[in-house]
Amino acid sequence: MIPQLLILSLLIFIMAKQMPGDPFTGLITPESDANRIEELREEAGFYDPWYVQYANWIIGVAQGDFGKSYTYKVPVADLIGERAMNTLWLSLLSVVLLYLIAIPLGVLAGRYQDTLVDKSIVLYSFVSYAIPTFVLGLIFLFLFGYQLGWFPTAGTVDIKYEESTKAYIWSKIYHMLLPAITYAVLGTTGVIQYLRSEIIDSKSMDYVRTARSKGIPIRKVYSKHIFRNSLLPIAAFFGFTITGLLGGSIFIESIFGYPGMGQLFMQSISSRDYSVITALVLLFGFLTLLGSLLSDIIMSIVDPRIRID
């Protein structure tokens, strides 16, 4: 992972520097002092050779110092830390809802293959796969947020509640529900299709026919034999699902006005806040590598044959 992170950090740094403008471009007005803006750029090291800037940045990252945000005037680590907790809770709720929806539908589709139930679930999975994130997010926001008024349309909690109270906790969950449902609906396609295919393949396996011939009830055959073996592909992607959500959904957080890492990433690009952009992309890359590691660990737990190999 370390060589991959070093290569990723170099690519991130070079691409960030190739972006037009800089954090001080927005300060330029007819009344602004051009000399002062040049001084700010020199103090920030923008005129140093790129390899000097990269070396200074990577040394700071190794020490846990990602620099200071040019827009928010606070350390980048503190800024990301504030947003990371919001994204973490939204991610956990999204994962729970995603699997609560996808696993029962995948099992039903595989068990009742080629029936009306199966065809309806397959149609739903294709439709959810085809709809862009921002389209479904805007539809849900307009329908359930503005028209029906069932959910709040922005923020993470009502300011009228005191922290750590039951009302405060429920308010946070309530604000997360609509974006979490949106992500869960969009993310079920892969789980449903993989689980359906695995169950259909498992039904013709020798161990299933043996269990049926011994008189084991069909419900137990599915729950004890077919279902467990069909979960292996799902387990392979579980780590990526978790870490992908922790990276924050740029579209969902932006549409629902949810102050997480995804929204912070979009705002940082708009304001050319290089220190935040590079730190976030490096963090997203690290989470992707971590997801691969978690998936391997989860697979070894679910399938003992991998540990033996």
C-alpha positions in Angstrom: 0.0 0.0 0.0 2.9 2.4 0.8 4.3 2.5 -2.8 0.8 2.9 -4.2 0.1 5.8 -1.9 3.3 7.5 -2.8 2.5 7.3 -6.5 -1.0 8.4 -5.9 0.2 11.4 -3.8 2.5 12.5 -6.6 -0.3 12.3 -9.2 -2.7 14.1 -7.0 -0.2 16.9 -6.3 0.7 17.4 -10.0 -3.0 17.4 -11.1 -3.9 19.9 -8.4 -1.2 22.3 -9.5 -2.5 22.0 -13.1 -5.9 23.4 -12.1 -6.4 27.0 -13.4 -6.2 29.8 -10.8 -5.2 29.4 -7.2 -6.8 30.1 -3.8 -5.9 33.8 -4.0 -7.4 34.4 -7.4 -10.8 35.0 -5.8 -9.3 37.9 -3.8 -8.5 39.9 -6.9 -10.9 42.9 -7.3 -10.5 46.4 -8.8 -9.6 47.6 -5.3 -7.3 44.8 -4.3 -3.6 45.3 -3.9 -1.8 43.2 -6.5 1.5 43.3 -4.6 -0.1 42.0 -1.4 -1.6 39.1 -3.3 1.8 38.3 -4.8 3.2 38.3 -1.3 0.6 35.8 -0.2 1.5 33.5 -3.0 5.2 33.7 -2.2 4.4 33.0 1.5 2.4 30.0 0.5 5.3 28.7 -1.6 3.5 28.8 -4.9 6.6 30.0 -6.7 8.9 27.3 -5.3 9.9 24.5 -7.7 7.2 21.8 -7.9 9.5 19.2 -6.4 10.2 21.4 -3.4 6.5 22.0 -2.9 5.8 18.3 -3.2 8.6 17.4 -0.7 7.4 19.9 1.8 3.8 18.6 1.5 4.6 14.9 1.7 6.9 15.5 4.7 4.0 17.3 6.4 1.6 14.5 5.5 3.9 11.9 7.0 3.8 13.9 10.2 0.0 14.2 10.1 0.1 17.8 9.0 -1.9 18.4 5.8 -1.4 22.1 5.9 -4.0 24.9 6.4 -7.1 25.5 4.4 -6.8 28.7 2.4 -10.6 29.1 2.4 -11.6 28.2 6.0 -8.3 29.4 7.7 -8.1 26.3 9.8 -5.8 23.1 9.7 -7.0 20.7 7.1 -6.9 17.8 9.5 -9.4 19.5 11.8 -11.6 20.5 8.9 -11.8 17.0 7.5 -12.2 15.6 11.0 -15.4 17.6 11.6 -16.9 16.5 8.3 -15.7 12.9 8.6 -17.9 12.2 11.6 -21.0 13.3 9.6 -20.0 11.1 6.7 -19.3 8.2 9.0 -22.8 8.2 10.5 -24.4 8.6 7.1 -22.3 5.8 5.7 -23.2 3.4 8.5 -26.9 4.1 8.1 -26.6 3.7 4.3 -24.9 0.4 4.6 -27.6 -1.0 7.0 -30.4 0.2 4.7 -28.6 -1.1 1.6 -28.3 -4.6 2.9 -31.7 -4.6 4.5 -33.2 -4.0 1.0 -30.8 -5.9 -1.2 -30.4 -9.2 0.6 -34.1 -10.1 0.9 -34.7 -9.1 -2.7 -31.7 -11.0 -4.0 -32.8 -14.2 -2.1 -36.4 -13.9 -3.3 -35.3 -13.3 -6.9 -33.0 -16.4 -6.8 -35.4 -18.7 -5.0 -38.4 -17.8 -7.3 -36.5 -17.7 -10.5 -38.4 -16.6 -13.7 -41.6 -15.9 -11.7 -43.4 -12.5 -11.5 -41.5 -11.8 -8.2 -38.1 -12.4 -9.9 -39.0 -10.4 -12.9 -40.2 -7.5 -10.8 -37.0 -7.4 -8.7 -34.8 -7.7 -11.8 -36.7 -4.8 -13.4 -36.3 -2.7 -10.2 -32.5 -3.4 -10.1 -32.1 -2.4 -13.8 -34.1 0.8 -13.2 -32.1 1.7 -10.1 -28.8 1.0 -11.9 -29.8 3.2 -14.9 -31.0 6.3 -12.9 -28.1 8.8 -12.3 -27.5 9.7 -8.6 -28.2 13.3 -9.0 -31.5 12.6 -10.8 -32.9 10.3 -8.1 -31.6 12.6 -5.4 -33.4 15.6 -6.9 -36.6 13.6 -7.3 -36.5 12.4 -3.7 -35.6 15.8 -2.4 -38.5 17.5 -4.3 -41.1 14.8 -3.6 -40.4 13.8 0.0 -38.7 17.0 1.2 -40.6 19.8 -0.4 -43.9 18.4 -1.6 -44.7 16.0 1.2 -42.5 17.5 3.9 -41.6 14.1 5.4 -37.9 14.8 5.7 -35.7 17.9 6.2 -34.1 19.2 3.1 -30.6 20.2 4.4 -28.3 20.1 7.5 -27.5 17.4 10.0 -29.5 18.4 13.1 -32.0 21.0 14.4 -30.2 23.6 16.4 -33.0 23.8 18.9 -32.0 20.5 20.5 -29.2 20.1 23.1 -26.3 17.8 22.3 -26.4 14.2 23.5 -30.2 14.2 24.3 -32.6 11.7 22.8 -34.2 14.4 20.7 -30.8 15.5 19.4 -29.8 11.9 18.4 -33.2 11.3 16.7 -32.9 14.7 14.8 -29.5 13.6 13.5 -30.9 10.2 12.3 -34.0 12.0 10.8 -31.7 14.3 8.8 -29.7 11.3 7.5 -32.7 9.2 6.5 -33.5 10.7 3.0 -29.9 10.8 1.7 -29.2 7.3 3.2 -32.3 5.9 1.5 -31.3 7.5 -1.8 -27.9 5.9 -1.6 -29.3 2.5 -0.5 -31.8 2.4 -3.4 -29.0 3.2 -5.9 -26.5 0.8 -4.3 -28.7 -2.4 -4.2 -28.2 -3.4 -7.9 -24.9 -5.2 -7.5 -25.8 -7.0 -4.4 -29.2 -8.2 -5.8 -27.7 -9.4 -9.0 -24.8 -11.2 -7.5 -26.9 -12.9 -4.8 -29.6 -13.9 -7.3 -27.0 -15.5 -9.6 -25.3 -17.3 -6.8 -28.5 -18.7 -5.4 -29.6 -19.9 -8.9 -26.2 -21.6 -9.4 -26.2 -23.1 -5.9 -29.6 -24.7 -6.4 -28.1 -27.2 -8.8 -25.1 -28.1 -6.7 -24.6 -31.7 -5.4 -24.6 -30.6 -1.7 -28.1 -29.1 -2.2 -29.5 -32.2 -3.8 -28.0 -34.3 -1.0 -29.6 -32.2 1.6 -32.9 -32.4 -0.2 -32.7 -36.2 -0.5 -32.1 -36.4 3.2 -35.5 -34.8 3.8 -34.2 -31.5 5.1 -37.0 -28.9 4.8 -36.5 -26.5 1.9 -36.4 -23.5 4.2 -33.5 -24.9 6.1 -31.7 -25.8 2.8 -31.9 -22.2 1.7 -30.9 -20.7 5.1 -28.2 -23.2 6.1 -26.7 -24.2 2.8 -27.5 -22.1 -0.2 -27.6 -18.7 1.5 -24.3 -18.9 3.3 -22.4 -20.0 0.2 -24.1 -17.4 -1.9 -22.8 -14.6 0.4 -19.2 -15.1 -0.7 -19.3 -12.6 -3.6 -21.2 -10.1 -1.4 -18.5 -10.4 1.2 -15.9 -9.8 -1.4 -17.3 -6.3 -2.0 -18.3 -5.5 1.5 -15.0 -3.8 2.3 -15.2 -1.6 -0.8 -18.8 -0.7 0.1 -17.9 0.5 3.5 -14.8 2.5 2.5 -16.5 3.9 -0.6 -19.3 5.3 1.6 -16.8 6.7 4.0 -15.3 8.7 1.1 -18.6 10.5 1.0 -21.0 10.7 -1.9 -20.3 14.0 -3.7 -23.7 14.2 -5.4 -25.8 13.0 -2.5 -24.2 15.3 0.1 -24.3 18.3 -2.3 -28.0 17.7 -3.3 -29.2 17.3 0.3 -27.0 20.0 1.7 -25.3 17.4 4.0 -22.0 18.7 5.4 -19.8 15.7 4.9 -16.5 15.0 3.1 -18.2 14.8 -0.3 -19.7 18.3 -0.1 -16.4 19.6 1.3 -14.6 18.2 -1.7 -16.9 20.0 -4.2 -16.5 23.3 -2.3 -12.8 22.9 -2.2 -12.6 22.4 -5.9 -14.7 25.5 -6.5 -12.5 27.7 -4.3 -9.2 26.1 -5.5 -8.3 25.1 -1.9 -5.4 22.9 -2.9 -4.5 21.8 0.6 -8.0 20.4 1.2 -8.3 18.9 -2.3 -5.0 17.0 -2.1 -5.7 15.7 1.4 -9.2 14.5 0.5 -8.2 12.7 -2.7 -5.3 11.1 -0.9 -7.7 10.0 1.9 -10.1 8.6 -0.7 -7.3 6.6 -2.3 -6.2 5.3 1.0 -9.8 4.2 1.8 -9.9 2.3 -1.5 -6.8 0.4 -0.7 -8.1 -0.2 2.8 -11.3 -1.6 1.3 -9.4 -4.1 -0.7 -7.6 -5.3 2.5 -10.9 -5.5 4.4 -12.5 -7.5 1.6 -9.7 -10.0 1.8 -10.0 -10.3 5.5 -13.8 -10.7 5.4 -13.5 -13.4 2.6 -11.1 -15.4 4.8 -13.5 -15.2 7.7 -16.5 -16.3 5.6 -14.7 -18.9 3.5 -12.3 -21.0 5.6 -10.8 -22.5 2.4 -9.0 -19.2 1.7 -7.2 -19.4 5.1 -6.1 -22.9 4.3 -4.8 -21.9 0.9 
